[in-house]
């Protein structure tokens, strides 16, 4: 029984390892869903908790905000502080 669980754990680890190695960071890009414009490459992304942050200094210049016709209202929160990378 322990051997079966051990084999399942090892199989999951191997599957994760294979999935993680399918792409290198140079191959991954973040694009706008609507216009397909390049926003950020994965080499410029940093993970902070469960969020991802683009640290490219030119990122803000590549973003154009376009208002939607049927825009939904969402809760807004503002957190002030210093981001430490």
DOTOR-448348 format. One record per residue: residue number from 0; x, y, z of N, C-alpha, C in turn. Coordinates in nm, 4 decimals, m for minus. Layout:
<fiza i="NUM" n_east="X" n_north="Y" n_up="Z" ca_east="X" ca_north="Y" ca_up="Z" c_east="X" c_north="Y" c_up="Z"/>
...
END
This chain:
<fiza i="0" n_east="0.0821" n_north="m0.1191" n_up="0.0000" ca_east="0.0000" ca_north="0.0000" ca_up="0.0000" c_east="0.0868" c_north="0.1260" c_up="0.0000"/>
<fiza i="1" n_east="0.1892" n_north="0.1283" n_up="0.0849" ca_east="0.2791" ca_north="0.2431" ca_up="0.0872" c_east="0.3518" c_north="0.2585" c_up="m0.0458"/>
<fiza i="2" n_east="0.3854" n_north="0.1479" n_up="m0.1049" ca_east="0.4556" ca_north="0.1534" ca_up="m0.2333" c_east="0.3672" c_north="0.2159" c_up="m0.3412"/>
<fiza i="3" n_east="0.2395" n_north="0.1837" n_up="m0.3382" ca_east="0.1474" ca_north="0.2420" ca_up="m0.4359" c_east="0.1395" c_north="0.3941" c_up="m0.4191"/>
<fiza i="4" n_east="0.1259" n_north="0.4412" n_up="m0.2929" ca_east="0.1221" ca_north="0.5847" ca_up="m0.2676" c_east="0.2526" c_north="0.6504" c_up="m0.3094"/>
<fiza i="5" n_east="0.3629" n_north="0.5860" n_up="m0.2787" ca_east="0.4939" ca_north="0.6403" ca_up="m0.3159" c_east="0.5047" c_north="0.6539" c_up="m0.4687"/>
<fiza i="6" n_east="0.4591" n_north="0.5519" n_up="m0.5410" ca_east="0.4624" ca_north="0.5566" ca_up="m0.6872" c_east="0.3737" c_north="0.6679" c_up="m0.7420"/>
<fiza i="7" n_east="0.2562" n_north="0.6890" n_up="m0.6801" ca_east="0.1683" ca_north="0.7974" ca_up="m0.7226" c_east="0.2333" c_north="0.9334" c_up="m0.6999"/>
<fiza i="8" n_east="0.2976" n_north="0.9508" n_up="m0.5861" ca_east="0.3672" ca_north="1.0764" ca_up="m0.5555" c_east="0.4798" c_north="1.0999" c_up="m0.6547"/>
<fiza i="9" n_east="0.5574" n_north="0.9982" n_up="m0.6818" ca_east="0.6673" ca_north="1.0103" ca_up="m0.7776" c_east="0.6153" c_north="1.0409" c_up="m0.9182"/>
<fiza i="10" n_east="0.5041" n_north="0.9806" n_up="m0.9565" ca_east="0.4452" ca_north="1.0062" ca_up="m1.0884" c_east="0.3979" c_north="1.1508" c_up="m1.0985"/>
<fiza i="11" n_east="0.3373" n_north="1.2043" n_up="m0.9918" ca_east="0.2934" ca_north="1.3442" ca_up="m0.9919" c_east="0.4126" c_north="1.4392" c_up="m1.0020"/>
<fiza i="12" n_east="0.5194" n_north="1.4085" n_up="m0.9285" ca_east="0.6404" ca_north="1.4928" ca_up="m0.9341" c_east="0.6982" c_north="1.4934" c_up="m1.0750"/>
<fiza i="13" n_east="0.7027" n_north="1.3770" n_up="m1.1361" ca_east="0.7574" ca_north="1.3665" ca_up="m1.2721" c_east="0.6700" c_north="1.4425" c_up="m1.3712"/>
<fiza i="14" n_east="0.5374" n_north="1.4332" n_up="m1.3549" ca_east="0.4460" ca_north="1.5053" ca_up="m1.4437" c_east="0.4665" c_north="1.6556" c_up="m1.4299"/>
<fiza i="15" n_east="0.4784" n_north="1.7061" n_up="m1.3063" ca_east="0.5032" ca_north="1.8492" ca_up="m1.2843" c_east="0.6352" c_north="1.8918" c_up="m1.3458"/>
<fiza i="16" n_east="0.7375" n_north="1.8081" n_up="m1.3307" ca_east="0.8688" ca_north="1.8408" ca_up="m1.3849" c_east="0.8636" c_north="1.8492" c_up="m1.5368"/>
<fiza i="17" n_east="0.7928" n_north="1.7556" n_up="m1.5992" ca_east="0.7811" ca_north="1.7565" ca_up="m1.7449" c_east="0.6999" c_north="1.8758" c_up="m1.7943"/>
<fiza i="18" n_east="0.5914" n_north="1.9077" n_up="m1.7237" ca_east="0.5093" ca_north="2.0233" ca_up="m1.7624" c_east="0.5868" c_north="2.1532" c_up="m1.7468"/>
<fiza i="19" n_east="0.6648" n_north="2.1646" n_up="m1.6413" ca_east="0.7412" ca_north="2.2873" ca_up="m1.6179" c_east="0.8518" c_north="2.3050" c_up="m1.7204"/>
<fiza i="20" n_east="0.9048" n_north="2.1971" n_up="m1.7713" ca_east="1.0170" ca_north="2.2079" ca_up="m1.8640" c_east="0.9737" c_north="2.2191" c_up="m2.0096"/>
<fiza i="21" n_east="0.8437" n_north="2.2206" n_up="m2.0370" ca_east="0.7976" ca_north="2.2294" ca_up="m2.1747" c_east="0.8257" c_north="2.3663" c_up="m2.2359"/>
<fiza i="22" n_east="0.8257" n_north="2.4708" n_up="m2.1536" ca_east="0.8464" ca_north="2.6063" ca_up="m2.2030" c_east="0.9600" c_north="2.6717" c_up="m2.1272"/>
<fiza i="23" n_east="1.0399" n_north="2.7476" n_up="m2.1986" ca_east="1.1378" ca_north="2.8306" ca_up="m2.1303" c_east="1.0784" c_north="2.9701" c_up="m2.1181"/>
<fiza i="24" n_east="1.1305" n_north="3.0509" n_up="m2.0281" ca_east="1.0759" ca_north="3.1846" ca_up="m2.0053" c_east="1.0837" c_north="3.2717" c_up="m2.1301"/>
<fiza i="25" n_east="1.1800" n_north="3.2474" n_up="m2.2159" ca_east="1.1937" ca_north="3.3277" ca_up="m2.3373" c_east="1.0793" c_north="3.3013" c_up="m2.4354"/>
<fiza i="26" n_east="1.0139" n_north="3.1865" n_up="m2.4231" ca_east="0.9076" ca_north="3.1494" ca_up="m2.5158" c_east="0.7705" c_north="3.2016" c_up="m2.4735"/>
<fiza i="27" n_east="0.7557" n_north="3.2483" n_up="m2.3491" ca_east="0.6265" ca_north="3.2865" ca_up="m2.2956" c_east="0.6124" c_north="3.4386" c_up="m2.2993"/>
<fiza i="28" n_east="0.4988" n_north="3.4856" n_up="m2.3504" ca_east="0.4699" ca_north="3.6284" ca_up="m2.3526" c_east="0.3286" c_north="3.6520" c_up="m2.3019"/>
<fiza i="29" n_east="0.3038" n_north="3.7720" n_up="m2.2512" ca_east="0.1714" ca_north="3.8130" ca_up="m2.2064" c_east="0.1186" c_north="3.9110" c_up="m2.3105"/>
<fiza i="30" n_east="0.0052" n_north="3.8761" n_up="m2.3712" ca_east="m0.0533" ca_north="3.9573" ca_up="m2.4772" c_east="m0.1937" c_north="4.0018" c_up="m2.4377"/>
<fiza i="31" n_east="m0.2366" n_north="4.1135" n_up="m2.4969" ca_east="m0.3731" ca_north="4.1611" ca_up="m2.4789" c_east="m0.4675" c_north="4.0592" c_up="m2.5420"/>
<fiza i="32" n_east="m0.5712" n_north="4.0234" n_up="m2.4693" ca_east="m0.6669" ca_north="3.9252" ca_up="m2.5198" c_east="m0.7447" c_north="3.9809" c_up="m2.6394"/>
<fiza i="33" n_east="m0.7731" n_north="4.1115" n_up="m2.6399" ca_east="m0.8545" ca_north="4.1713" ca_up="m2.7461" c_east="m0.7745" c_north="4.1975" c_up="m2.8734"/>
<fiza i="34" n_east="m0.6579" n_north="4.2636" n_up="m2.8602" ca_east="m0.5853" ca_north="4.3053" ca_up="m2.9810" c_east="m0.4567" c_north="4.2253" c_up="m3.0052"/>
<fiza i="35" n_east="m0.4225" n_north="4.1359" n_up="m2.9156" ca_east="m0.3045" ca_north="4.0484" ca_up="m2.9272" c_east="m0.1710" c_north="4.1239" c_up="m2.9190"/>
<fiza i="36" n_east="m0.1733" n_north="4.2473" n_up="m2.8712" ca_east="m0.0508" ca_north="4.3266" ca_up="m2.8590" c_east="0.0344" c_north="4.2742" c_up="m2.7441"/>
<fiza i="37" n_east="0.1656" n_north="4.2691" n_up="m2.7646" ca_east="0.2587" ca_north="4.2233" ca_up="m2.6619" c_east="0.2602" c_north="4.3224" c_up="m2.5460"/>
<fiza i="38" n_east="0.2383" n_north="4.2721" n_up="m2.4247" ca_east="0.2413" ca_north="4.3568" ca_up="m2.3064" c_east="0.3663" c_north="4.3335" c_up="m2.2234"/>
<fiza i="39" n_east="0.4034" n_north="4.2074" n_up="m2.2056" ca_east="0.5161" ca_north="4.1764" ca_up="m2.1179" c_east="0.5654" c_north="4.0356" c_up="m2.1498"/>
<fiza i="40" n_east="0.6941" n_north="4.0152" n_up="m2.1378" ca_east="0.7480" ca_north="3.8803" ca_up="m2.1556" c_east="0.7659" c_north="3.8163" c_up="m2.0175"/>
<fiza i="41" n_east="0.7717" n_north="3.6875" n_up="m2.0140" ca_east="0.7807" ca_north="3.6156" ca_up="m1.8864" c_east="0.9109" c_north="3.6452" c_up="m1.8136"/>
<fiza i="42" n_east="1.0145" n_north="3.6847" n_up="m1.8865" ca_east="1.1408" ca_north="3.7176" ca_up="m1.8196" c_east="1.1276" c_north="3.8454" c_up="m1.7376"/>
<fiza i="43" n_east="1.0245" n_north="3.9272" n_up="m1.7657" ca_east="1.0012" ca_north="4.0504" ca_up="m1.6903" c_east="0.8933" c_north="4.0340" c_up="m1.5835"/>
<fiza i="44" n_east="0.8448" n_north="3.9129" n_up="m1.5626" ca_east="0.7401" ca_north="3.8875" ca_up="m1.4641" c_east="0.8015" c_north="3.8380" c_up="m1.3337"/>
<fiza i="45" n_east="0.7435" n_north="3.8824" n_up="m1.2225" ca_east="0.7837" ca_north="3.8363" ca_up="m1.0899" c_east="0.6581" c_north="3.7935" c_up="m1.0160"/>
<fiza i="46" n_east="0.6689" n_north="3.6854" n_up="m0.9404" ca_east="0.5552" ca_north="3.6366" ca_up="m0.8636" c_east="0.5634" c_north="3.6947" c_up="m0.7232"/>
<fiza i="47" n_east="0.4513" n_north="3.7491" n_up="m0.6773" ca_east="0.4416" ca_north="3.8054" ca_up="m0.5429" c_east="0.3168" c_north="3.7466" c_up="m0.4794"/>
<fiza i="48" n_east="0.3330" n_north="3.6426" n_up="m0.3992" ca_east="0.2184" ca_north="3.5722" ca_up="m0.3433" c_east="0.1456" c_north="3.5000" c_up="m0.4547"/>
<fiza i="49" n_east="0.0170" n_north="3.5283" n_up="m0.4716" ca_east="m0.0593" ca_north="3.4663" ca_up="m0.5799" c_east="m0.0741" c_north="3.5600" c_up="m0.6992"/>
<fiza i="50" n_east="m0.0043" n_north="3.6735" n_up="m0.6975" ca_east="m0.0110" ca_north="3.7707" ca_up="m0.8065" c_east="0.1183" c_north="3.7705" c_up="m0.8863"/>
<fiza i="51" n_east="0.1078" n_north="3.8140" n_up="m1.0099" ca_east="0.2236" ca_north="3.8300" ca_up="m1.0960" c_east="0.2373" c_north="3.9775" c_up="m1.1314"/>
<fiza i="52" n_east="0.3602" n_north="4.0277" n_up="m1.1291" ca_east="0.3873" ca_north="4.1686" ca_up="m1.1534" c_east="0.4860" c_north="4.1807" c_up="m1.2676"/>
<fiza i="53" n_east="0.4573" n_north="4.2699" n_up="m1.3622" ca_east="0.5499" ca_north="4.2980" ca_up="m1.4712" c_east="0.6440" c_north="4.4088" c_up="m1.4241"/>
<fiza i="54" n_east="0.7740" n_north="4.3815" n_up="m1.4220" ca_east="0.8718" ca_north="4.4780" ca_up="m1.3730" c_east="0.9391" c_north="4.5559" c_up="m1.4861"/>
<fiza i="55" n_east="0.8919" n_north="4.5365" n_up="m1.6093" ca_east="0.9459" ca_north="4.6104" ca_up="m1.7225" c_east="0.9089" c_north="4.7578" c_up="m1.7072"/>
<fiza i="56" n_east="1.0079" n_north="4.8469" n_up="m1.7121" ca_east="0.9840" ca_north="4.9895" ca_up="m1.6924" c_east="0.8976" c_north="5.0487" c_up="m1.8037"/>
<fiza i="57" n_east="0.8965" n_north="4.9884" n_up="m1.9212" ca_east="0.8202" ca_north="5.0399" ca_up="m2.0336" c_east="0.6784" c_north="4.9808" c_up="m2.0397"/>
<fiza i="58" n_east="0.6422" n_north="4.8995" n_up="m1.9426" ca_east="0.5114" ca_north="4.8327" ca_up="m1.9431" c_east="0.3960" c_north="4.9324" c_up="m1.9481"/>
<fiza i="59" n_east="0.4004" n_north="5.0362" n_up="m1.8669" ca_east="0.2902" ca_north="5.1319" ca_up="m1.8595" c_east="0.2679" c_north="5.2007" c_up="m1.9938"/>
<fiza i="60" n_east="0.3736" n_north="5.2169" n_up="m2.0739" ca_east="0.3595" ca_north="5.2810" ca_up="m2.2046" c_east="0.2943" c_north="5.1892" c_up="m2.3075"/>
<fiza i="61" n_east="0.2930" n_north="5.0585" n_up="m2.2821" ca_east="0.2331" ca_north="4.9655" ca_up="m2.3775" c_east="0.0853" c_north="4.9410" c_up="m2.3496"/>
<fiza i="62" n_east="0.0339" n_north="4.9989" n_up="m2.2404" ca_east="m0.1051" ca_north="4.9775" ca_up="m2.2023" c_east="m0.1895" c_north="5.0958" c_up="m2.2489"/>
<fiza i="63" n_east="m0.2972" n_north="5.0651" n_up="m2.3205" ca_east="m0.3946" ca_north="5.1663" ca_up="m2.3622" c_east="m0.5294" c_north="5.1231" c_up="m2.3060"/>
<fiza i="64" n_east="m0.5888" n_north="5.2062" n_up="m2.2225" ca_east="m0.7170" ca_north="5.1735" ca_up="m2.1608" c_east="m0.8293" c_north="5.2117" c_up="m2.2562"/>
<fiza i="65" n_east="m0.9123" n_north="5.1132" n_up="m2.2894" ca_east="m1.0261" ca_north="5.1347" ca_up="m2.3791" c_east="m1.1526" c_north="5.1044" c_up="m2.3000"/>
<fiza i="66" n_east="m1.2424" n_north="5.2025" n_up="m2.2847" ca_east="m1.3659" ca_north="5.1765" ca_up="m2.2090" c_east="m1.4557" c_north="5.0773" c_up="m2.2824"/>
<fiza i="67" n_east="m1.5184" n_north="4.9904" n_up="m2.2071" ca_east="m1.6098" ca_north="4.8913" ca_up="m2.2630" c_east="m1.7512" c_north="4.9476" c_up="m2.2685"/>
<fiza i="68" n_east="m1.8301" n_north="4.8983" n_up="m2.3617" ca_east="m1.9679" ca_north="4.9456" ca_up="m2.3739" c_east="m2.0534" c_north="4.9006" c_up="m2.2557"/>
<fiza i="69" n_east="m2.0456" n_north="4.7743" n_up="m2.2197" ca_east="m2.1248" ca_north="4.7178" ca_up="m2.1098" c_east="m2.0335" c_north="4.6910" c_up="m1.9913"/>
<fiza i="70" n_east="m1.9824" n_north="4.7967" n_up="m1.9343" ca_east="m1.8846" ca_north="4.7830" ca_up="m1.8266" c_east="m1.9539" c_north="4.7508" c_up="m1.6945"/>
<fiza i="71" n_east="m1.9012" n_north="4.6504" n_up="m1.6222" ca_east="m1.9544" ca_north="4.6136" ca_up="m1.4917" c_east="m1.8771" c_north="4.6876" c_up="m1.3838"/>
<fiza i="72" n_east="m1.9430" n_north="4.7154" n_up="m1.2737" ca_east="m1.8784" ca_north="4.7837" ca_up="m1.1620" c_east="m1.8227" c_north="4.6786" c_up="m1.0659"/>
<fiza i="73" n_east="m1.6972" n_north="4.6931" n_up="m1.0292" ca_east="m1.6320" ca_north="4.6022" ca_up="m0.9359" c_east="m1.5855" c_north="4.6798" c_up="m0.8142"/>
<fiza i="74" n_east="m1.5659" n_north="4.6092" n_up="m0.7062" ca_east="m1.5151" ca_north="4.6715" ca_up="m0.5843" c_east="m1.3720" c_north="4.7175" c_up="m0.6076"/>
<fiza i="75" n_east="m1.3398" n_north="4.8363" n_up="m0.5664" ca_east="m1.2043" ca_north="4.8904" ca_up="m0.5807" c_east="m1.1392" c_north="4.9029" c_up="m0.4447"/>
<fiza i="76" n_east="m1.0131" n_north="4.8657" n_up="m0.4370" ca_east="m0.9355" ca_north="4.8823" ca_up="m0.3156" c_east="m0.8015" c_north="4.9412" c_up="m0.3527"/>
<fiza i="77" n_east="m0.7515" n_north="5.0277" n_up="m0.2700" ca_east="m0.6207" ca_north="5.0872" ca_up="m0.2937" c_east="m0.5331" c_north="5.0561" c_up="m0.1728"/>
<fiza i="78" n_east="m0.4183" n_north="4.9996" n_up="m0.1990" ca_east="m0.3221" ca_north="4.9717" ca_up="m0.0946" c_east="m0.2003" c_north="5.0599" c_up="m0.1180"/>
<fiza i="79" n_east="m0.1622" n_north="5.1337" n_up="m0.0183" ca_east="m0.0463" ca_north="5.2194" ca_up="m0.0296" c_east="0.0693" c_north="5.1551" c_up="0.0445"/>
<fiza i="80" n_east="0.1865" n_north="5.1610" n_up="m0.0146" ca_east="0.3033" ca_north="5.1046" ca_up="0.0504" c_east="0.4140" c_north="5.0845" c_up="m0.0495"/>
<fiza i="81" n_east="0.5198" n_north="5.0279" n_up="m0.0037" ca_east="0.6373" ca_north="5.0068" ca_up="m0.0855" c_east="0.6435" c_north="4.8597" c_up="m0.1253"/>
<fiza i="82" n_east="0.6684" n_north="4.8339" n_up="m0.2528" ca_east="0.6826" ca_north="4.6981" ca_up="m0.3018" c_east="0.8297" c_north="4.6580" c_up="m0.2942"/>
<fiza i="83" n_east="0.8580" n_north="4.5554" n_up="m0.2208" ca_east="0.9954" ca_north="4.5088" ca_up="m0.2055" c_east="1.0135" c_north="4.3822" c_up="m0.2862"/>
<fiza i="84" n_east="1.1029" n_north="4.3860" n_up="m0.3821" ca_east="1.1288" ca_north="4.2678" ca_up="m0.4663" c_east="1.2527" c_north="4.1976" c_up="m0.4214"/>
END
